[in-house]
Structures are given as structure tokens and as C-alpha cells.
Amino acid sequence: MVSLCCFSYDTEFVRENEDEKIKMKFQARVFTLYPEMFPGFLGYSLAGKALERGIWSLETVQIRDFAFDKHHSVDDTPAGGGAGMVMRADVLAAALDSYPQDSPRLLMSPRGHSFDQAHARSLARNSGVTLVCGRFEGVDERIIEARELEEVSIGDYILSGGETAALVILDAIIRLLPGVMGNKVSAKCESFENGLLEHPQYTRPSLFEGRGIPPVLTSGHHKAIADWRQQQAEFLTRQRRPDLYARYDKKYQKT
């Protein structure tokens, strides 16, 4: 069995000394028609405290400020006809070009590739990220090509706009930044970090409505606990997410 349980630190995301001063602030820049939606829930809990401590910063850019007419129009009817409106490439270009291209630029899009934990880890290694939030029927294809925007999706469903997706992506990234999570082991132990869903968790009381805690977890035998958690993680992943388990199985050649 390949032991992946969480008794080692992820040195890619945590420093040896928890008290070491944060050397570089992670900068998030969001292009949106609704800047008032940010930071939203990211102003609370771990992300909110990290924002206050200067571990990351947030800049919102109002796309309408870069419109060319007195009405601040950012959209127009789709070429070839059809329902809805399309965000204009020239307006988006004016907005994007007003800021340095100093970080990965992601466009929230239902047709983008699926955002996952590996992508979050990759982005957290950068000095920042730029997120572009679409609205209406989407954005003019030419801005995607001309500015090489990476299309990213958080699931196979449609949202009213990219702002919700942007908040989700930022949340996934921020919690991986050094100094954000109180317990250095926690991030390494969570679902998807090792390719598996997380094992079941228990705490007090020891008996709840006739249901006890698995004895191995209170045995004090660390290897037995690690083995049990690994087995449970594999079982749950195989049962609930066979797609994930197939990738894990192939990676570690367990069969």
C-alpha cells in the first residue's frame, strides 16, 4: 500500500517556521461589472484574516469604466443573431491592457476546463492571479484569442455571471498560501490533495445516538490510524468518485 496519510508537511506551501514573516503578498485582480460583490465571503474566516494580515490583496476593476460611449456600454447583440448580449472585445481589451500582465489570466467560462485542486496549487505558487468575470451570453471570442485568456469552469452548470466562480477559485487558492491555515497538516490531509477523497472525521462525544468512534482512532497507534484512514479514503473514492479512483489507481499501479 502506498501510504499517503497526513503525517508529513507539504513544504511547497508551508514554511519551516510558522512565525517567518510573509515575504511576498499574493495579489488577486478581478475584472467585473459588479465589484461590490467582492470580497464577499472572502472577507470572513481564514481568507478574511489573511486579507487583514496582508498575506493577499484584492483589486477589483470595473469593466464599464473602459467603455467608449456615454452610456458605458460593454455589450452588444451577437453576430449572426440569437438571444442575449455578448461582452465586447474592445472594451475588455481596454480594461485588461490598462494593467500589467503580471499573473495568469483566467476567464470564468462554462466551456473552460474544470478547475481542480491541482490547478489551485499551481496558481498558489504564483505572485497573483487575474480573473475575468463574464456576463450575459459570454464574451467575444476574439478577446480570448488576442489576450490568451485561459477559460476555466467550476462545474457543469450555468451561473448568472463569473463572479461566483471567481470567488470559489480565489477561496481554493488563498487557503493554500503560506500563513493562511492555522494547522500546517490540514491542507495536506484534505480531499483531492493526494488524489483521493478525505477519510471520515470524528470528535467528541465518544457516543452519539448509539454510534461510537471507530476504536482504531482512539488506540494511540499512529500507523494503524494512518492505515485505517488510507483504506477509508480509497474505499470512499472508489465508491463515490470512480473517475478519481481510476486516476489514482493508474498513478500508483495498485491493481
PyMOL commands that set and color helices and strands:
alter all, ss='L'
color gray80, all
select helices_A, chain A and resi 35-37+40-43+45-53+63-66+89-97+117-124+141-146+162-174+186-189+215-218+222-240+242-252
alter helices_A, ss='H'
color red, helices_A
select strands_A, chain A and resi 26-32+56-62+75-76+86-87+105-114+128-132+150-153+207-208+211-212
alter strands_A, ss='S'
color yellow, strands_A
deselect
rebuild
show_as cartoon
